[in-house]
């Protein structure tokens, strides 16, 4: 945990889940730049007014600092919401001061101040600006922020196209601000999200099936090569298995497992609300059966010894930070959730060396399939 100094006081902030080995802070120079600008530290103050909406806050630093304005946070991330709750509590802020919404919730009908932490996904920014545009009016204060590596010409074009004239600030500590003057006369047209495509004909039982992707999902217009390889090498099981598609993305793996085993109960888990919406839409496009969805930090919300098969394509980054911390939590949680004899199937790039972690946890790990780029690993709960 570290301390952020703002014009409104000092805040103790941490990422979620808290890990003393994690060297990364719960804020960066882009957050600091935005807060300084709002307080007037680098010019006339642009104090947030009216209904304040904060889009894309990474770990709750912005809404915690602005809690007196009773902001609305909109995020795609379950982890962000958990971090925000924890940061509000550790700084003695009434949790009712901040309204927490997901990217799938309806935004407030009127937005007077819109603060945007530019996300990694340009598609997610596009979708969310489309969703917020009807709530924005000519007097809305719109300020975005991001590191210079996150703000591109294409980013500014989205603000211009969907909201109105846009300009940027000078860079400070490798961060930049975006200023947008909303134009109610603009007609940006409908959001292009979600998108659909058909799976290729050589991926086993899922061949030719429909995939639905909401904005922000990895590889939104085609099947990524890692998932494609795992689809072609899925375990064939029969019976009333409890199957988890862990880090489900658009739900292709869980959908394929259900097509192969119609008696299986499938649970989609992801920390992204956009991913869960995509998985649900993919499921409904291909299957007429009940399915479960869970926003969670890995397997933390799954009962012990309740699962027979887990399919996992773990991420190796959090926002722009490369880390195996998420994969490790997924693996340890999987071991706890599996029944004796249950299996965890993992696909990853060869260089990530997931086999060493799985052997340490499970006492066993075998290679189910491999190619020059990827390896599919199978670990069994003994």
C-alpha angles and dihedrals in degrees: 000000000000136000124249116203114211136168087258097052142285122306132199106219137177138175122243129283093027113233122175088209092058107101094191124102128227090243139028141201092285091060091047092049092052093048092048090051093050091050092049095245092139099033140324111355118257095198113191111251140187116353105005118201122189113197121196100004102175103212104354097271094128099048092042090055091046097041093122088065089057093231130196114233119208116191140157091212129092088194091055091054092049091048090049093052091049094046092049090051096047090051094049095248119152104246089221088068091076125050112212118210132171125226087256094058123091110262121233112287091238127033118191098173122028118188115185126196099199109240127221090246115072088194092058090050090050093050094046095047088052090051092048099041096086089055095050120089136189092271097049115124106227120187126164129190139193144136114283089251089059099050116074137164087263089056092055091045090058092054089046095048099043105030113013147268112356137193136170136230129236114276120263122186087346091304130113138194128223120213119197129182107205117231111201089195093067119109106199093171125228125324111265090222138140103039130196135205137168122247117243121261097250104062101093124243092358094057113137094006123139121256122198121202126189118201117290098032116132114259093004099179102042143019111276115235096241094055089043090057093049092047088057091051105038118148113256111227135167131201138042097325123168103225127190124198097203115202084008102186105181092353098246095138095049091045091052092048090054092048089053094045112029092185094059123111109222128206121188115206127186138141089224117085089200089056093051091049089051093048091050092049092047090050094050091048091059111022137045098208138098119272135183127229126196130184103207148134096263114295095339092115096049122095119248117268094003104117133076103188133020122190113197137179098175124204119238098203140056110210100315097335117103110223142144092213093103093049091049092053090048092052096046091046090049092055090053094047097046122094118231105285092023119136136224115203115195131182121197145145111283094240092061090073095210089164091075092055094045093050089050092052103035102025088233141056131167133187109247094182139342144184131182092282108027140040127200112211130196123201123180127209106234 
